[in-house]
């Protein structure tokens, strides 16, 4: 306790010098915690977007243009009797201007698909219904809208029963999706979903060049991929086109993304830790100056019975106090930055208690390591020489 009192007395006696010494530790802790929070926040946001699309999702792209053997009937037969495949739906995409009265909407993303696509993408409906088999079989001019598209066209989310035109054809809105938000593929609320059979005609695109598959669960995704690969290999056995299809596994993509972002976060934390080392060098420099200034004091303490261990602990605790105080101040500033900077900048930041404790522990470690040499130098002074020091 006496050494702690002396440490605070020394810090308070040289306020500006102590503050500048702590500043290196403060900057180091803030750098580690905030940069790690940004890295983890970015990772969490991207992972959330991908998981929102479904972790049991497979997307298949077919690269055969002529004599494409993939048919809707064949895809549906693939699900019959399968214990790993839940739903299959083909997809065609396009863009264009849709009109509702005098209102034009040019930012919509048109998707032509079949019933079940909403289950594959984990969509839920706010109003109305999704596409049905009769819609597809009859090439019905019906559509399901995202919330942004509904509001832009009709000024209201509840647009069921309203009509709009596309390429001169009149569509009736039969459903409005719940809010989807943004994902890695863009906005999910500007969608205009129409029957696949109708989309083939309007988009002038015959055949299935892309389809989605959902597994029965995240634990069966690899088995489902094996089934799809076997089915596609059988279909493409006569194709001379190399790389005639490609399967993207959402779960594998998520795993790879987690690994890469974790490495990036670790790299950011490592770069930030360098500033803590610089702060530790500052502590060593100031402690050496302090030993030089207090050489006579050390001699007097040794002359009246202070042991080498007493002197060592005195200066070591002083260095430790400086680093710990700097770490705690840096931790408080880091929390404030994550709390107020994230909403102001629109970034996702995750304040991790484990990273905060690690940063504090590292700052204490830096204080001990860089304070050890000055403390050892002070404790090794001979009393007679210390007393003669001016």
RAKACOR-V163516 format. One record per residue. PHI is phi in whole degrees, 0 to 359 (none if undefined). PSI is psi as a letter, one per 30 degrees, with the letter a starting at -180 (none if undefined). OMEGA is omega in whole degrees, -180 to 180 (999 if undefined). Layout:
# RAKACOR-V163516
PHI;PSI;OMEGA, PHI;PSI;OMEGA
This chain:
# RAKACOR-V163516
none;e;178, 295;e;178, 294;e;178, 295;e;178, 298;e;179, 295;e;179, 297;e;179, 294;e;178, 295;e;178, 293;e;179, 294;e;-178, 290;f;-180, 288;f;178, 230;i;-171, 301;e;-176, 296;e;180, 297;e;180, 294;e;-180, 297;e;-180, 295;e;177, 292;e;179, 294;f;-174, 301;e;178, 297;e;178, 292;e;179, 301;e;-180, 298;e;179, 297;e;-180, 294;e;179, 299;e;-179, 298;e;-178, 296;e;-174, 292;e;-176, 290;e;180, 296;e;176, 294;e;178, 297;e;178, 295;e;180, 298;e;180, 292;e;179, 294;e;178, 298;e;179, 298;e;-179, 296;e;-179, 293;e;-179, 292;e;178, 298;e;179, 298;e;178, 296;e;-180, 291;e;179, 295;e;177, 295;f;177, 279;f;179, 109;k;178, 278;f;178, 255;h;-172, 255;k;172, 239;k;174, 242;k;-176, 239;k;176, 250;k;-179, 258;k;-175, 259;g;179, 270;k;-179, 267;e;179, 262;k;179, 55;h;178, 294;j;-175, 277;f;-177, 282;k;179, 233;l;179, 295;e;179, 297;e;179, 295;e;179, 296;e;179, 292;e;178, 294;f;180, 296;f;-178, 277;f;-177, 291;k;179, 79;f;-180, 280;k;179, 264;f;-177, 243;f;-179, 260;k;-178, 267;e;-176, 218;l;174, 224;k;179, 212;k;175, 283;l;-177, 219;k;168, 236;k;-179, 236;l;177, 201;l;176, 220;l;-179, 169;l;-179, 264;k;174, 249;l;-175, 231;k;172, 229;j;-174, 68;b;178, 269;f;-177, 271;k;176, 247;k;179, 233;j;-175, 254;f;-176, 262;g;-178, 285;l;176, 247;j;-177, 274;k;179, 233;k;174, 254;k;-176, 206;a;-177, 239;l;176, 304;k;-177, 104;f;180, 296;e;178, 295;e;178, 287;e;178, 297;e;-176, 267;g;179, 59;h;178, 272;k;172, 234;l;-175, 257;k;174, 275;e;179, 222;l;172, 72;b;-175, 224;l;174, 266;a;179, 295;k;179, 239;l;179, 299;e;177, 300;e;177, 300;e;-179, 288;e;-177, 296;e;-176, 264;g;-176, 51;h;-176, 290;k;179, 273;i;179, 236;l;-178, 210;l;172, 245;k;-174, 252;l;165, 283;l;-174, 294;e;179, 297;e;179, 297;e;-180, 296;e;-178, 292;e;-179, 295;e;-177, 277;e;-171, 238;f;178, 75;g;-179, 207;k;178, 289;e;-180, 280;i;-176, 251;g;-179, 299;k;-179, 95;f;178, 284;l;-179, 235;l;174, 215;l;-180, 241;k;176, 217;k;-177, 55;h;177, 87;f;180, 261;k;-179, 263;k;179, 249;k;175, 252;k;179, 282;k;180, 251;f;-179, 195;l;176, 231;k;-177, 284;l;168, 295;l;-180, 299;k;-180, 258;e;-179, 86;a;-179, 270;k;177, 222;a;180, 296;f;180, 264;g;179, 114;a;-179, 289;k;177, 256;g;-176, 257;g;178, 256;g;-174, 283;k;171, 229;j;-172, 260;k;-179, 232;l;179, 298;k;-177, 298;e;-178, 299;e;178, 286;e;179, 296;e;177, 303;e;-178, 285;e;-176, 288;e;-179, 273;f;-178, 54;h;-178, 221;j;179, 273;k;177, 91;l;-177, 253;j;179, 258;f;-180, 205;k;174, 212;l;-178, 247;k;179, 230;k;174, 247;k;176, 280;l;-180, 292;f;178, 189;l;-179, 293;f;-180, 277;f;-180, 250;g;-175, 297;e;-179, 291;e;177, 294;e;178, 297;e;179, 297;e;178, 297;e;178, 296;e;180, 296;e;179, 298;e;179, 297;e;179, 296;e;-178, 291;e;178, 297;e;178, 295;e;180, 293;e;-173, 268;g;-177, 298;f;180, 266;f;-177, 281;k;178, 264;f;-180, 281;k;178, 286;k;-177, 61;h;-173, 290;f;176, 206;l;178, 218;k;-180, 247;k;177, 252;k;-180, 263;j;-177, 297;e;-179, 293;e;178, 294;e;178, 297;e;180, 295;e;179, 296;e;179, 296;e;180, 295;e;178, 301;e;-179, 294;e;-177, 292;e;-180, 290;e;176, 295;e;177, 295;e;179, 295;e;178, 297;e;178, 296;e;179, 295;e;178, 298;e;179, 295;e;179, 295;e;177, 297;e;180, 294;e;-179, 295;f;178, 299;e;179, 294;f;175, 292;e;177, 297;e;177, 297;e;176, 298;e;178, 295;e;176, 297;e;176, 298;e;178, 297;e;180, 299;e;-179, 298;e;-178, 292;e;179, 292;e;176, 295;e;176, 297;e;-180, 297;e;178, 297;e;180, 296;e;-179, 289;f;-173, 250;g;-180, 300;e;180, 296;e;177, 300;e;179, 297;e;179, 298;e;180, 296;e;-179, 297;e;179, 292;e;-179, 294;f;-179, 262;g;169, 116;g;179, 292;k;-180, 277;l;177, 298;e;179, 296;e;178, 298;e;-179, 293;e;180, 300;e;-178, 294;e;-180, 301;e;-177, 283;e;178, 292;e;178, 294;e;178, 295;e;178, 296;e;180, 295;e;180, 295;e;179, 299;e;-177, 291;e;-179, 292;e;178, 297;e;177, 298;e;179, 295;e;-180, 293;e;176, 297;e;178, 298;e;178, 294;e;178, 296;e;178, 294;e;178, 295;e;179, 298;e;179, 297;e;180, 296;e;179, 293;e;-176, 286;e;-173, 251;f;-177, 284;e;-178, 300;e;178, 295;e;-177, 289;e;-177, 261;f;-179, 80;g;179, 276;l;173, 264;j;-180, 235;k;-179, 247;j;178, 281;j;-176, 262;j;177, 301;e;-179, 294;e;177, 293;e;179, 298;e;178, 296;e;178, 296;e;180, 294;e;178, 296;e;179, 299;e;180, 292;e;179, 294;e;176, 295;e;179, 300;e;178, 300;e;179, 298;e;-180, 292;e;-176, 297;e;-176, 276;f;175, 267;f;-175, 292;e;-178, 295;e;177, 300;e;180, 294;e;179, 294;e;178, 295;e;179, 294;e;-177, 289;f;-178, 271;f;179, 293;k;177, 278;k;-175, 303;e;-176, 296;e;-180, 293;e;180, 293;e;-179, 289;f;179, 280;f;-175, 293;k;178, 264;none;999
